[in-house]
């Protein structure tokens, strides 16, 4: 239920996770699910505690980037950067290492280090032409950092590349690109209602 609800109803997912914790707190999968539910509700201290518990039970490092992002959420970007340089990162798979890079870049931005954030995201994964599950988010983060550094021309190029890789709409790269191009979207339903109201006024 946590997995089913977490995207559309994070509060509901969190409620189920609390029930699961009461029933089976010694099960690593339950602690991990509770961590994800807390994380989705921005309860970062709670999420961090659950992720740590799951890691102790399994010995796995796959939650390391999420734990580091919780540190960011708690206002401790320096701690997140320390974790980005820890030996555990070398044990992550490629997806985990990319996620850790995203967290580290976010921590740099939290500290006002925009140029360092941009450099952090520059990698072989970013330069690759092959599309992986993480490609759209990586390109999006890079474009967003460039835009924050007032490098709008480069940012537009990378938002466009993010759109190319974003096959499941996991980012709003297309909206950001349109915004940079000065394109305005009009809600068709709202426009129709406005037109109908104008017609009624004309009749009056």
Secondary structure, DSSP 8 states (H G I E B T S, - for coil): -HHHHTTT-HHHHHHHHHHHHHHHTT-HHHHHHHHHHHHHTT-HHHHHHHHHHHHHHH---TTHHHHHHHHHHTT-HHHHHHHHTSGGGGGS-HHHHHHHHHHHHHHHHHTT-HHHHHHHH-SHHHH--S--TTHHHHHHHHHHHHHHTT-HHHHHHHHHHHHHH-TT--S-HHHHHHHHTT-----HHHHHHHHHHHHHHHH-
